[in-house]
Amino acid sequence: MDLLHSASRLATNTRQKFPLWIILPLVLLDTALTAVIVLKVPYTEIDWRAYMEQVSQYLAGERNYSLIKGGTGPLVYPAFHVYIYTFLHNLTSGGVDIRSAQWAFTGLYIATLVVVLLCYREAKAPVWILPLLSLSKRLHSIYVLRLFNDPVSIFLLFLSILFLQRRFYIPASITYSLSVGVKMNTLLCLPAIGLIYLQSLGRNTALAHAGLMALVQALIAAPFAIHYPKEYLSRAFELTRVFFYKWTVNWRFISEDTFLSKEFAIGLLLLHFTLLAAIGSTLWIRPSELSILRFISKLLISTPAHDSVARRTMQARITPRYILTTILTANTIGTLCARSLHYQFYCWLAWGAPFLLWRSGLGPGWVGGLWAAQEWAWNVFPSTPSSSGVVVGVLAATVAGVVLGTSGKEKEEAVMEDCVG
């Protein structure tokens, strides 16, 4: 009975960080599982060959983004994507050695798992949600059977979150900018990151970090943008991309005409801004204990002294749990309001879903059930009205659950964190 009681306490404890040794068996088991998938499940070609064709043109000297193309279309990712896949091109004998690429992505998967587990540990997440990180069929497929670039961007995002949780702001800014430099989807997290910097560091220092992020982007882009700036910006950060109804994972339950309409696109954009404004002006600025008008006045217009009591108190409330919750919520809001989601985008959500579902205050049954529903929906191919309805429904339930489950808890959790250590 004592052993069961101790195990239960370990699994449910949210007042202290779980022991580091918990990470080792999870990583070893998932490494074995991923290796079996690589060895036993056939690889599926989707974008890898196109990536290699684009890299070959880069290596041949082409620097005009509008002229770099592959079998599936033009190059539409920022320059750090090119550098990452240039490394993989060299590692895999020009992209021919697929198995070596799969082992590289196995390493990336395990590295991401470790970083995510460390983020969860900093946020004092309970042990019982951790196995959900290793049980996703779709997530393993995205990494080692498809070789998409999304996992690289997401690894850098979580590394940035870990740096923020430990208050290493310069590495956090650099790694976040590198994440955007692979694929611009992580810009969805920028509103939350901006508010974290403002409340932690004040306006002037936050702007300095914004400048650092911009500098990283400029350095990444330089080989292309020096001679072809317009072509680089229009391709690397393309905002007018045409989406195809047949590939959408999230909006199959509406008609194709509605999906393609300008009104639908504008409606989603307005919903995105509305949710960010509503949540950002209330829950996300709770550490400041200011109304939105006073927040704007004090943190955006004037700058309190960095060493003031008010600043130190505010910084203390920017806990690792607050940081992880806020950034993941911003990402989930953006994904909920996305015009179209493709299957590889699941890695945007899968690593954070167990934590956010737990933050909703729901019990293990509900958390496990919603996670399983999400996993089922993302494994239906092609998507159906039912599966896409579940995708959108779980995203909406996650956002609503986090809002309802975390309202008013920031101060209480900050005090608790101070007391525990």
N, C-alpha and C positions, 0 to 999 in steps of 0.2 A: 504493500500500500504506500509506503514511503517513497518507493521508486516511482510509482505511478504519479504520486503527488508532485514529485520533483520534475518529472517529465512534462506534466501538465503546466506547471509553473514556468518552465523553460519555453514551452511552445506558445504561451499566451502573454508572456511578460512584455510590456511596452514602456516600462519606466527606465529600463537600462538597455544598453546595446547588447545584442545577443553575442555569445562567445565567438571569437574568430574561428575556432575549430569547426564550427557548424559549416563553414564554407567548404572545407576540404572534401567531405563525402559527397556533397552536392556537385561539386566540380568534377570529381573523379567519376561519378555515375554518369553525368551528362557527357563527359569526354568519351566514355565507352559507348554510350548510345549514339553519339554523333559519328564516331568512327564506324560503327556498324552500318549506319545509314549511308556513309560515303562508299563503303565496300559492297553493300548489297543492293542499294536502290539506284536505278539508272539515272544518270544526269540528263537534264532536259535543257536543250539549247533555246534561249530566248534572246538575250541582249549581249551575251559575252562576245560573240563573233563581231557584232557591230562595234562594241567597245574597242576590240583589238584592231579593227579596220581604221577606226578614228585615230587611235594611238599611232598606227603605222604612218598615217599622213602627217601627224605631228612630228614624228621622228624623221620624216623625209624633209622637214623644214617648213611645212605649212603653218602659218600663224593667223590666217584670216578665218575666224570662227564660222563665217557664213559659207565657207568652202569645205569645211571638214564634215564628212558624212560617212555613215555606215549603212549596212544592209537594212536596218530598221528606221533609218532617217538621219537627220542632221544631229550634230553635237549640241545638246541643250543643257549642259551642266557646267558649273564654274570650273576654273582651271585646276583646282586641287584634285578634282576627279581625274583629270588627264594625267597628273603626276602619279596618283595612286595606281592607275591602270597601266601606266608606263612601267612602273616597278613590276607589276604582275605580268606584263608583256615580256619583260626580260627574264622573269622567274620561270615562265612557262614556255620558253623557246618560241616566242612570237604568238603565244596563245594556243599553241597546238597541244601542249601537255596539260590537259584538263584536270587530271588527277592531282597534279601539283597545285593547281588553283584551288581545288576542293580542300586540300589540306591547309592551304593558306587561310581559306575562309573558316575552316574548323578552328584554327588558332584565333581568328577574329571573333568567332562565336564565343569561345571559352573566355577570351579576354573581356568581352562585353559582359558575360555572365558574372565574372569576378567583380568588375566595376559596379554593375547594378547591385550585386549583393552588398558591396561596401556602402553604396548609397543608401540601401535599405537599412543597413546596420547603423549608419550615422543618424538616420531618421527614427531609430528605435522601433522598427517594424517588428511584428511578432513572427516567430519562427514558422508558425503553421501556414503562412502564405507562401513561404519560399519555394516549396516543391512545384508550385504552379508555374514558376519561371522556366522549368525544364520539361514541361509536359506538352508543349505545343508542337504539333505535327507541322503546321504551316510555317512556323518560325524556323524550324530546322531546314525545311525545304528551301526557304528564301536564301539562307546562308550557303548551304553546301550543295544544293542541287540546281540552283539558278544563278548564283554568283552576281547578284545585283549590287549596285553601289549604295543603296539605302543603308545597309548595315554599317558601312564605314562612317557615314554621316551620324548615325545613331550612337555608335561607339564614342565618337568625339563629343557628342552632346552629353552623354552620361559622365564622361570624364570631366567635362566642364562643370557639371552639377556637383560631382565629388569635390572638385577644387573649391567651388563656392561654399559647400557645406563646411569645409575646413578653413574657410576665409583666406584662400590663396587666390586673390582676385586677378592678378596679372596672368598666371597660367589659365585661369578660368576664361578670361577674355580671349586669349589666344586660341585655346582649344575650341571655344564656341565659334569663333570666326572661321576656323579651319573646317568645322562641321558645316557651316553655311557654304564654305568654299568647295565642298563636295556636292552638295545638293541643297537647294534653297528651301526645302521643306521645314528645316529647323528655324527658319524665320518666324514660324508660328509661335515659338517660345519667347520671342524678343520682348513683347509687352511685359511679361512676368519678370524677365531678367532685368529689364529697365527699372521696374519698381523695386526690385531687390537691391540694385545698385544705389538708387536714389535714397532709399531708407537706410542702407548700411553705411554709405560713404558720403552722402550729400551731393548736391547738384554738380559742383565743379569737378570733383573726383569722378563722378559718374560720367560726365562729359569727356573727361580724359580717357576713360576706358572705352567709351564709344569711339573716340579717335583712334585708340589702339586697334580696335576691331576693324575700323576702316583702313588703317595702315596695313594690316595683315591682308585684307582683301586686295589692296592696291599692289602689294608685293607679289601675291599669287597671280594676279592678272597681268602683271607688267609685260611678260614676253609676248602676250597677245594684244593687250590694250594700248601699248605705246604706239603701234602702227595702225591698229584697226579698233579704236575704242568703241565706235558705234556698233560694229558687228559683234564685238565681244559682249557688250551689255545687253544687246537685244536678244542674243542667243542664250547666254549663260543665265540670265534672269528673265526669261521669257514669261510674260504675264498674259499673253493672248493666245496661248496654246489651244488648239481645237481638241475637244474630248469626244471619244466615240462611245456611243450608248452600249454597244455590244461588250465593251470591256469593263463597264462600271460595276463595282462590287456593292455600292451603297444606294444607288437610286433606281434599281431595276423595277421597283414597285410603282413608279410613275411612268407616264407615257414617254415615248421617244421625243415627240414634239415638245412636250413640257421640258424635258431634260435639256434639249438644245436651245431653248428659248432664252432671249436676253433677260426677260423678266425673272426667270428662275435664277439665273446667275446673279442678278442684282439683289434679289430677295435673300439669297444665301449670304452675300457680302454684307447686307444690312443686318442680318441676324448675327453674323460673326462680330461686327462692331458693337452691336447692342449688348451681346453677352459679355464681351470684354469690358465694355464701359460699366455695365451693371456690377459685375463681379470685381473688376479692378478698382472701382471707386468705393467699394465697401469691404469685402473680405481681404483683398490683397493689400490694402493700406492700413489694416488693423494694427500692425506693429507700431505705426506712428501715433495711434490714438487721436487722429485728427479727422475732421470732416473733409470731404473732398475739396471744398473751397479753401479751407485752411491749409490743406495739404499742398494745393497749388500755390497758395500764397507763400508758405514757409519753405517748401522744398524746391519749387520750380522758379519762383521769383527772387526770394531772398535765400541766403545760405547761412544757417546757424553755425556757430563755431564747432569744429570737429570734436573738440574735447569737452563739449558741454555735457551736463548731466542728462539733458533731454536726448542728445545724440547717443550717448552710451546706453541709455535705457532702451532706445529704439533698436540699436544694434543687438542688444541682448534678446530681443523678441524675434529677430531674424534667425530662427533656429534651423538646424538641418532638416527637421520635419516640415517646417513652413516652406523652405526652399524647394524641397522635392515635391511637395503637394502643389505649390503654386506653378512651378514650371510644367509639371505633368498635366495639370488642369488646363493651362493655356494651350498646350499641344493637343489635348483631347477636344477642346472647344474648336480649334482650327480644323481638326479632322472631321468633327461632326458637321461643320459648315462647308466642307470641301465640295467643290463641284463634282469631282469624280475621284474615287479611290480605286487603285489597282491592287492586285494581290500582294505585290512586294511591299506595299505601304503598311502591311500588318505589323512590320517590325517597329513602326512608329509608335504603335499602341501596346504591343504584347508585353514589353519589358515593364511598362508602368501600370498595366491594368490591375494586377493583384494588389498593389499598394493603394491605388485610388479606390478600388472597390472596398478595401478594408477601411479606408478613411471615411467612407460613407457612413460608417457606424453599423453596417449590416453584419449579421452573424456569419459563421463559416458556411452554413447551408446556402444562404443567399449569395455570398461571395463566390463559392464554388459553382453554383448554378448559373449565375450570370457569366462567369468566366467560361464555363463549358458551352453556353449558348453562343458566346462570341466566337469561340474556337470552332464550333460546328459551322457557323455561318461563313467564316472565312475559308473553310475547306470545301464548300459547295462550288463546283465548277461545271459549267458556267453558272454564274449567280442567277437566282430566281427571285420573283417578288417576295417570297417568304424569307429567303436567306438575307436579302438586302434590307428587308424590314427589320430583321433581328439585328443586323449590323448597326443601323441607325438607332434602333431602340435601345440597345445596350450602351451606345455612346451617349445618348441623351440621358439614360438612367444614371450613368457614371457621373456626368456633369452635375445633374440634379442632386445625386446622392452626396457628392463631395461638398456642394454648397450647403445642403441641409445638415450634413454630418460634422462640418467643421466650423459652422457659424458660432462665434463667440469663444472658440477654444484657444485662440492664439496666445492670449495673455496667460491663461491657466497652464498651458503646456510650457510656455517660457519659464514661468515660476517653478513648475515641477522640474524642468531641466536644471535650473539653478540649484534646486535643493538636492537633486540626485548627484550633481557633479559636473 
